[in-house]
Amino acid sequence: MKWVAFFGALLIGVPALREAMNRSPKLRAWAISAVCFDLFNPMHINLISQENYRGDSRGIEVTTVDLILLAVRFSGSRPTTAPATRHLFVRALFFTAVVLSFSDTPDTLKSAFSLWKLVRMFVAFDTLATVFVDLALVQAAMTGLGAAVLAQGALVFWQKYGLHAIRTQGSLPHPNSLAMITNMVAPVAFALWLSGRGRAYAPVVVACTAMATITSLSRGGMAMFVLAATLGCVVSFARKADARKLKIVIGLGFAAMLVLAKSLDTIIERFTTAPKESELARVLFNKAAKMMADERPFGVGINMYSYVLEHGGYAARLNIEPGDRSGIAHHIYWLTAAELGYFGAIAYVLVVASVLSSALRLAFRGGLRGDLGVGMTLGLSTMVLQGTAEWIARQTPMAYLFWVYAAMASGLRGSSER
């Protein structure tokens, strides 16, 4: 049945959507909004699947995001301007590192799962980088992302107060995932709100992110939210100080005090009573990752950390508890070094740095483009920093959003002011 659904969507749904977008330019904007809304929890089909595996990729997956983007790619006329950069060198470097890691992978199929995901992300970036030279389509994308955060806020409210969940996760795979992805969107909404360019829902997006982050009880997420909000205020005032911004900041200060009055005990408990066993396991996972990187020039194979930890002798050498022996390193940079070698880790850092640099250069522009650049820079920075304690930047929703921002920064920098 899944094959019928896949080929039906590919051969009938995608062409039909493409033709509809060609007839109606407004539908193209709606499709971009749908992509950005859907990436938080896309419907998917695993054409080949190993769902019990604990790596970051568990199948040859195709999502509704991929299918909509495929229709977008072949719809519309070519833009008269081109993206500022395609990040070709750093992408080629990282892709090479991933391919080289196959030389020592113990399971080619599982590694192929992550290679396929990387190809999909590159296609998404190449499609959207061209689309986002049109500022109207960037605004459509931000509308979709904002709506997605509002939907997560409603779901989180139900999970917390309807289902009485201890930690909320929205529709994301883990509470920490919810905190990271909403923290990547909120700084853009905050920057637009402070500049007076955000629509009425911008403050609600920020409020929903605050609620999602606090109720997720993600320590890294709460720290990143505070950091992004603080830096957002500093940068916004540096760009232009006015009484309106001051009122917003004072209002947010009072709101924060009210939230802390209700939630401070829970937050303090979360920071001070984390299980020691969990902290120890994370330390050992990172040690195992360093051992793998030291001993394997091209790594143990993309998507292979969990398998090699258990079956390659590393868990035994470090006396990791039996229940944790198929775990994953909670440090995106050590995880990448383990799976791709130090060459691959450097390539990954260069990809992230290239995208972050592109957003930062956009931030120095004036007007709406500059505000978007500030927000994306701060959102991407939370991902970079939280990556020292999490691996979830490799999860599909976060990977999509990273490349959406890469495409936005590139497209907006290449477009002319109008």
KOLPA-262655 format. One line per 3 residues: number of its first residue (from 0); their letters; for each residue x, y, z of C-alpha. Coordinates in pm, 1 decimal, decimal comma, always signed. Last residue first. Layout:
NUM) A) X/Y/Z ~ ...
This chain:
417) RES) +1254,8/+4685,8/-366,2 ~ +1607,6/+4592,0/-264,7 ~ +1769,4/+4346,3/-505,6
414) SGR) +1790,2/+3975,2/-439,4 ~ +2114,8/+3784,3/-390,1 ~ +2136,6/+3849,6/-15,9
411) LGS) +1772,8/+3748,6/+19,7 ~ +1825,0/+3420,7/-166,0 ~ +2133,5/+3318,9/+30,2
408) AMA) +1991,0/+3406,3/+370,6 ~ +1659,1/+3239,8/+289,6 ~ +1823,9/+2927,0/+145,9
405) AYV) +2042,9/+2878,4/+452,9 ~ +1737,4/+2939,8/+669,5 ~ +1545,0/+2667,6/+485,9
402) WFL) +1855,9/+2446,4/+509,4 ~ +1859,9/+2470,1/+888,9 ~ +1482,0/+2426,0/+904,7
399) YAM) +1495,1/+2100,3/+708,5 ~ +1777,5/+1962,9/+923,3 ~ +1586,7/+2052,0/+1239,5
396) PTQ) +1273,4/+1869,9/+1118,8 ~ +1477,5/+1564,8/+998,3 ~ +1683,1/+1503,3/+1310,7
393) RAI) +2055,3/+1573,4/+1272,5 ~ +2031,3/+1898,5/+1472,3 ~ +1908,9/+1661,3/+1744,0
390) WEA) +2259,9/+1562,6/+1857,0 ~ +2248,6/+1761,5/+2180,4 ~ +2482,9/+1913,2/+2441,5
387) TGQ) +2741,1/+2092,5/+2226,3 ~ +2473,2/+2124,2/+1957,5 ~ +2291,5/+2368,2/+2183,9
384) LVM) +2547,7/+2628,7/+2081,4 ~ +2510,9/+2579,9/+1705,8 ~ +2131,9/+2551,2/+1721,0
381) TSL) +2104,7/+2865,8/+1932,9 ~ +2334,6/+3041,3/+1684,2 ~ +2104,7/+2947,0/+1395,5
378) GLT) +1816,7/+3126,6/+1564,4 ~ +2032,0/+3431,7/+1645,5 ~ +2158,7/+3461,7/+1290,2
375) MGV) +1810,9/+3396,5/+1152,6 ~ +1662,5/+3677,2/+1362,0 ~ +1933,4/+3927,7/+1269,4
372) GLD) +1908,1/+3837,7/+900,5 ~ +1530,4/+3874,5/+904,1 ~ +1569,0/+4221,2/+1054,9
369) GRL) +1831,1/+4310,2/+793,4 ~ +1609,0/+4195,6/+508,9 ~ +1316,8/+4396,7/+648,0
366) GGR) +1505,3/+4723,8/+646,9 ~ +1878,6/+4775,5/+660,1 ~ +2150,5/+4530,2/+575,4
363) FAL) +2402,4/+4420,7/+838,3 ~ +2191,4/+4117,5/+924,8 ~ +2239,4/+3979,5/+572,1
360) RLA) +2609,0/+3940,8/+648,0 ~ +2515,7/+3745,1/+961,3 ~ +2284,1/+3513,6/+768,8
357) SSL) +2560,3/+3430,0/+517,9 ~ +2812,2/+3382,4/+798,8 ~ +2577,7/+3138,5/+972,4
354) VSA) +2543,9/+2939,0/+649,1 ~ +2920,6/+2927,6/+595,8 ~ +2988,3/+2848,3/+961,9
351) VVL) +2743,1/+2556,7/+956,1 ~ +2896,9/+2412,1/+641,0 ~ +3250,8/+2473,8/+772,1
348) VYA) +3166,3/+2297,4/+1098,8 ~ +3042,0/+1997,0/+899,0 ~ +3360,7/+1986,0/+689,7
345) IAG) +3574,1/+2002,5/+1004,2 ~ +3379,4/+1713,6/+1154,7 ~ +3414,6/+1517,9/+829,4
342) FYG) +3792,4/+1561,3/+826,5 ~ +3801,3/+1464,5/+1192,8 ~ +3640,5/+1132,1/+1110,3
339) LEA) +3297,9/+1089,7/+951,9 ~ +3100,0/+889,0/+1210,7 ~ +3299,6/+968,2/+1523,6
336) ATL) +3373,9/+1326,3/+1419,0 ~ +3005,1/+1384,2/+1346,3 ~ +2907,1/+1254,2/+1689,2
333) WYI) +3177,2/+1467,0/+1848,3 ~ +3033,8/+1774,2/+1677,7 ~ +2667,0/+1696,4/+1741,2
330) HHA) +2720,2/+1628,1/+2109,1 ~ +2474,3/+1394,7/+2277,7 ~ +2652,2/+1085,5/+2146,6
327) IGS) +2403,4/+807,8/+2064,8 ~ +2283,6/+506,3/+2259,6 ~ +2312,1/+137,8/+2170,7
324) RDG) +2507,9/+50,5/+2482,9 ~ +2285,2/+252,5/+2713,8 ~ +2078,7/-30,9/+2863,4
321) PEI) +2390,1/-244,1/+2915,9 ~ +2567,3/+26,3/+3123,3 ~ +2883,0/+161,9/+2962,8
318) NLR) +3199,9/-6,2/+3086,0 ~ +3422,4/+213,0/+2864,5 ~ +3589,6/-77,8/+2682,5
315) AAY) +3258,4/-264,4/+2667,3 ~ +3077,9/+27,8/+2507,5 ~ +3361,8/+69,6/+2256,3
312) GGH) +3367,7/-294,4/+2146,8 ~ +3246,5/-244,6/+1790,8 ~ +2903,5/-400,7/+1844,2
309) ELV) +2747,3/-158,4/+2091,9 ~ +2922,1/+167,5/+2008,3 ~ +2950,1/+57,1/+1644,9
306) YSY) +2573,1/+32,1/+1604,3 ~ +2495,4/+359,7/+1780,7 ~ +2766,4/+550,0/+1592,1
303) MNI) +2676,6/+412,6/+1248,9 ~ +2460,6/+686,9/+1094,7 ~ +2754,8/+792,5/+874,1
300) GVG) +3033,9/+538,5/+890,0 ~ +3288,6/+451,4/+1157,7 ~ +3497,7/+757,3/+1084,9
297) FPR) +3714,8/+842,1/+786,3 ~ +4047,4/+822,3/+972,6 ~ +3912,9/+561,7/+1221,1
294) EDA) +4103,2/+524,6/+1551,4 ~ +4104,0/+882,6/+1682,2 ~ +3748,3/+951,3/+1562,5
291) MMK) +3619,2/+630,9/+1722,4 ~ +3796,9/+709,2/+2049,6 ~ +3656,6/+1061,8/+2047,0
288) AAK) +3303,8/+926,0/+1997,0 ~ +3352,4/+678,4/+2282,2 ~ +3453,4/+964,0/+2509,8
285) NFL) +3144,0/+1156,1/+2400,0 ~ +2918,9/+860,1/+2482,1 ~ +3096,8/+821,5/+2816,6
282) VRA) +3023,2/+1181,0/+2913,5 ~ +2660,8/+1144,1/+2806,4 ~ +2625,7/+823,5/+3008,7
279) LES) +2764,9/+999,7/+3315,7 ~ +2509,7/+1280,4/+3284,0 ~ +2226,5/+1028,5/+3251,9
276) EKP) +2347,6/+831,5/+3552,6 ~ +2369,5/+1151,7/+3755,3 ~ +1996,1/+1209,0/+3700,0
273) ATT) +1918,7/+1581,3/+3663,5 ~ +1829,5/+1725,7/+4004,3 ~ +1973,0/+2077,5/+3994,6
270) FRE) +1863,3/+2216,7/+3658,0 ~ +1517,7/+2054,3/+3654,1 ~ +1460,2/+2143,1/+4018,4
267) IIT) +1545,0/+2505,5/+3948,2 ~ +1295,6/+2512,3/+3660,5 ~ +1019,6/+2348,6/+3866,2
264) DLS) +1071,8/+2589,1/+4156,3 ~ +1081,5/+2889,6/+3922,1 ~ +755,6/+2807,6/+3744,0
261) KAL) +488,0/+3031,7/+3892,6 ~ +695,2/+3329,3/+4005,1 ~ +920,6/+3274,2/+3704,3
258) VLM) +628,0/+3321,6/+3466,4 ~ +520,6/+3642,0/+3642,6 ~ +877,7/+3774,1/+3638,3
255) AAF) +907,7/+3696,6/+3267,5 ~ +586,2/+3886,9/+3194,4 ~ +721,2/+4190,4/+3381,7
252) GLG) +1042,5/+4179,4/+3179,4 ~ +850,8/+4130,0/+2856,8 ~ +653,4/+4445,4/+2926,7
249) IVI) +975,4/+4637,1/+2990,5 ~ +1117,2/+4506,1/+2662,2 ~ +805,6/+4600,2/+2467,3
246) KLK) +793,3/+4947,4/+2621,7 ~ +1160,4/+5003,5/+2536,9 ~ +1099,4/+4896,7/+2178,6
243) RAD) +823,5/+5155,9/+2142,5 ~ +1035,8/+5427,2/+2304,7 ~ +1305,8/+5406,4/+2037,6
240) AKR) +1656,0/+5272,3/+1982,4 ~ +1767,9/+5178,6/+1632,0 ~ +2019,7/+4917,8/+1513,6
237) AFS) +2191,9/+4899,3/+1852,1 ~ +1851,4/+4869,2/+2017,2 ~ +1768,4/+4571,6/+1796,8
234) VVC) +2106,8/+4410,3/+1860,1 ~ +2075,5/+4435,1/+2237,8 ~ +1713,4/+4318,2/+2243,7
231) GLT) +1785,8/+4017,0/+2022,1 ~ +2092,4/+3936,8/+2230,8 ~ +1874,3/+3909,6/+2540,2
228) AAL) +1600,1/+3712,8/+2363,8 ~ +1852,7/+3472,2/+2207,8 ~ +2027,4/+3413,3/+2542,2
225) VFM) +1702,3/+3361,5/+2734,5 ~ +1572,5/+3116,4/+2474,3 ~ +1908,3/+2938,2/+2457,9
222) AMG) +1914,0/+2879,3/+2833,6 ~ +1559,0/+2745,4/+2830,9 ~ +1637,8/+2512,4/+2539,5
219) GRS) +1957,9/+2384,8/+2697,4 ~ +1773,1/+2296,2/+3015,0 ~ +1483,8/+2139,5/+2826,2
216) LST) +1191,9/+2137,7/+3068,7 ~ +957,5/+2096,4/+2768,9 ~ +708,2/+2311,5/+2962,0
213) ITA) +954,2/+2601,2/+2971,1 ~ +1052,5/+2580,8/+2604,7 ~ +698,2/+2534,8/+2477,5
210) MAT) +567,1/+2824,2/+2687,4 ~ +845,4/+3057,2/+2577,0 ~ +800,0/+2949,2/+2216,3
207) CAV) +426,2/+3013,0/+2238,8 ~ +494,6/+3361,9/+2376,5 ~ +741,9/+3444,0/+2096,7
204) VVP) +494,9/+3323,8/+1832,2 ~ +219,4/+3522,7/+2004,3 ~ +431,8/+3838,4/+1987,9
201) AYA) +474,9/+3782,7/+1610,6 ~ +99,9/+3713,4/+1558,0 ~ +4,1/+4077,9/+1513,2
198) RGR) +229,8/+4116,6/+1214,6 ~ +598,5/+4180,9/+1249,3 ~ +748,3/+4492,4/+1097,5
195) GSL) +751,4/+4707,9/+1410,6 ~ +1126,0/+4658,9/+1451,1 ~ +1080,1/+4489,6/+1787,6
192) WLA) +820,2/+4250,1/+1647,6 ~ +1032,8/+4164,2/+1343,2 ~ +1332,7/+4081,5/+1561,7
189) FAV) +1113,4/+3878,2/+1796,5 ~ +957,2/+3679,8/+1510,6 ~ +1305,2/+3602,1/+1378,3
186) PAV) +1428,1/+3512,0/+1727,4 ~ +1126,5/+3279,7/+1776,3 ~ +1196,7/+3048,4/+1480,7
183) MNT) +1518,4/+2875,7/+1590,1 ~ +1401,0/+2859,8/+1950,5 ~ +1091,6/+2675,1/+1829,8
180) IMA) +1313,6/+2410,6/+1670,2 ~ +1541,8/+2369,7/+1969,9 ~ +1273,6/+2355,3/+2238,8
177) LSN) +1061,6/+2101,3/+2053,4 ~ +1365,4/+1882,6/+1986,6 ~ +1456,1/+1892,1/+2355,6
174) PHP) +1106,3/+1764,2/+2437,4 ~ +1159,4/+1468,9/+2200,1 ~ +1036,1/+1343,0/+1858,7
171) LSG) +840,2/+1660,6/+1778,7 ~ +459,9/+1687,9/+1768,0 ~ +447,6/+1891,1/+2088,4
168) QTR) +719,2/+1766,9/+2323,0 ~ +583,0/+1840,1/+2668,5 ~ +752,4/+1728,0/+2988,8
165) IAH) +556,6/+1620,6/+3297,3 ~ +244,2/+1565,7/+3088,3 ~ -82,0/+1661,8/+3257,8
162) LGY) -293,5/+1539,8/+2961,7 ~ -514,2/+1848,4/+2944,0 ~ -290,6/+2104,7/+3112,7
159) KQW) +53,0/+2014,1/+2980,8 ~ -31,7/+1815,9/+2668,9 ~ -314,9/+2052,4/+2574,3
156) FVL) -97,9/+2361,8/+2617,2 ~ +180,1/+2191,6/+2420,0 ~ -57,7/+2123,8/+2132,4
153) AGQ) -173,7/+2485,7/+2122,7 ~ +185,4/+2610,9/+2135,8 ~ +291,3/+2364,5/+1866,9
150) ALV) +18,3/+2502,7/+1641,0 ~ +138,7/+2857,2/+1711,9 ~ +494,2/+2747,4/+1627,7
147) AAG) +373,9/+2601,5/+1297,3 ~ +182,3/+2919,4/+1215,8 ~ +501,2/+3120,5/+1263,0
144) LGT) +693,8/+2885,8/+1034,1 ~ +425,9/+2909,7/+765,9 ~ +409,3/+3288,4/+787,8
141) MAA) +789,3/+3298,2/+770,8 ~ +775,3/+3098,9/+447,2 ~ +515,4/+3332,4/+297,8
138) QVL) +737,4/+3627,9/+391,2 ~ +1024,8/+3462,3/+209,0 ~ +789,4/+3412,4/-85,8
135) ALD) +712,3/+3784,4/-93,0 ~ +1084,6/+3863,1/-79,4 ~ +1144,5/+3683,2/-408,8
132) VFV) +1510,9/+3580,6/-413,5 ~ +1372,6/+3309,2/-187,4 ~ +1261,4/+3076,6/-467,5
129) TAL) +1616,8/+3029,3/-597,8 ~ +1752,4/+2939,1/-254,5 ~ +1439,2/+2729,3/-200,2
126) TDF) +1506,7/+2470,0/-469,0 ~ +1880,0/+2438,0/-405,7 ~ +1818,9/+2412,1/-31,4
123) AVF) +1550,9/+2144,0/-63,0 ~ +1769,2/+1947,3/-306,6 ~ +2058,1/+1964,9/-60,1
120) MRV) +1830,3/+1846,9/+220,2 ~ +1707,8/+1553,2/+12,3 ~ +2067,3/+1452,4/-69,8
117) LKW) +2153,7/+1463,0/+301,1 ~ +1857,3/+1240,9/+387,3 ~ +1967,0/+988,6/+123,4
114) LSF) +2317,6/+982,0/+271,8 ~ +2162,2/+927,3/+613,5 ~ +1967,0/+617,0/+506,0
111) ASK) +2263,7/+498,6/+297,8 ~ +2459,6/+458,3/+620,5 ~ +2195,0/+214,0/+741,3
108) LTD) +2219,9/+24,5/+413,0 ~ +2599,9/+11,5/+409,0 ~ +2619,4/-157,3/+749,2
105) PTD) +2966,7/-202,9/+900,9 ~ +3082,7/+133,1/+763,8 ~ +3455,2/+161,9/+697,6
102) SFS) +3474,8/+286,4/+338,2 ~ +3124,3/+433,5/+366,0 ~ +3278,6/+720,9/+564,0
99) LVV) +3434,1/+844,1/+239,3 ~ +3085,0/+918,3/+103,1 ~ +2997,0/+1129,9/+407,8
96) ATF) +3328,1/+1316,5/+390,4 ~ +3275,1/+1385,8/+20,4 ~ +2927,6/+1525,1/+93,0
93) FLA) +3081,6/+1752,7/+355,4 ~ +3340,8/+1888,7/+114,4 ~ +3086,6/+1926,6/-166,4
90) RVF) +2859,2/+2121,7/+68,4 ~ +3150,0/+2339,4/+178,5 ~ +3247,9/+2417,3/-179,8
87) LHR) +2897,0/+2472,0/-316,5 ~ +2765,7/+2706,3/-46,9 ~ +2511,2/+2813,1/-311,5
84) TAP) +2586,0/+3180,7/-272,3 ~ +2421,1/+3514,6/-345,7 ~ +2110,3/+3350,0/-488,5
81) ATT) +2027,0/+3448,9/-848,2 ~ +1826,5/+3733,5/-998,2 ~ +1585,4/+3732,7/-1295,2
78) PRS) +1388,5/+3444,9/-1145,7 ~ +1310,1/+3142,2/-1366,3 ~ +939,9/+3098,6/-1435,8
75) GSF) +699,7/+2905,8/-1216,8 ~ +682,4/+2537,6/-1132,1 ~ +947,2/+2265,3/-1154,7
72) RVA) +1106,6/+2322,8/-815,9 ~ +772,5/+2397,9/-648,3 ~ +639,2/+2053,4/-740,1
69) LLI) +951,1/+1888,3/-598,9 ~ +923,5/+2109,0/-292,6 ~ +571,8/+1977,8/-228,7
66) LDV) +697,8/+1619,2/-259,4 ~ +995,7/+1667,1/-31,7 ~ +785,5/+1837,8/+237,6
63) TTV) +529,5/+1556,2/+215,0 ~ +807,2/+1323,3/+317,5 ~ +1018,2/+1053,9/+153,3
60) EIG) +1231,8/+829,3/+372,6 ~ +1486,2/+562,8/+290,7 ~ +1494,4/+444,6/+648,7
57) RSD) +1595,3/+490,1/+1008,2 ~ +1806,7/+802,7/+1016,1 ~ +1941,7/+958,1/+1338,8
54) GRY) +2057,7/+625,5/+1477,3 ~ +1864,0/+423,6/+1733,5 ~ +1747,9/+142,1/+1502,6
51) NEQ) +1404,5/+3,3/+1582,8 ~ +1239,9/+166,2/+1278,5 ~ +1445,6/-16,9/+1018,1
48) SIL) +1268,5/+96,4/+699,7 ~ +1290,4/+85,6/+323,1 ~ +1032,8/+297,5/+141,5
45) NIH) +987,5/+491,7/+463,0 ~ +684,9/+707,8/+391,8 ~ +638,8/+1042,3/+557,9
42) MPN) +388,2/+1293,9/+686,9 ~ +578,2/+1600,0/+796,4 ~ +603,8/+1707,3/+1161,6
39) FLD) +774,1/+2045,9/+1204,1 ~ +849,1/+2053,5/+830,7 ~ +478,2/+2091,9/+754,5
36) FCV) +445,8/+2459,7/+844,8 ~ +747,7/+2553,5/+634,8 ~ +632,4/+2344,2/+339,0
33) ASI) +275,2/+2473,5/+370,4 ~ +393,8/+2835,8/+363,4 ~ +591,2/+2760,6/+46,0
30) AWA) +282,3/+2596,4/-106,7 ~ +66,6/+2897,5/-12,3 ~ +313,0/+3125,5/-191,0
27) RLK) +296,7/+2902,6/-498,2 ~ -83,4/+2911,2/-478,7 ~ -69,0/+3288,7/-514,8
24) PSR) +111,3/+3245,3/-847,6 ~ -199,1/+3066,6/-985,5 ~ -187,6/+2881,4/-1317,9
21) NMA) +170,7/+2761,9/-1276,4 ~ +92,8/+2669,9/-916,2 ~ -196,1/+2447,4/-1031,0
18) ERL) +28,2/+2282,6/-1288,7 ~ +289,8/+2201,8/-1024,8 ~ +25,9/+2072,1/-783,0
15) APV) -111,8/+1834,5/-1046,4 ~ +237,9/+1719,0/-1142,7 ~ +320,4/+1642,6/-774,2
12) GIL) -8,4/+1467,3/-693,5 ~ -23,9/+1234,1/-993,3 ~ +314,9/+1070,4/-1048,9
9) LAG) +478,7/+1131,9/-712,0 ~ +170,5/+1117,8/-489,3 ~ +32,2/+808,9/-662,5
6) FFA) +378,3/+652,4/-670,9 ~ +414,2/+695,0/-295,9 ~ +60,8/+591,9/-201,8
3) VWK) +82,4/+277,8/-417,1 ~ +422,5/+198,3/-267,3 ~ +282,1/+245,5/+81,6
0) M) +0,0/+0,0/+0,0
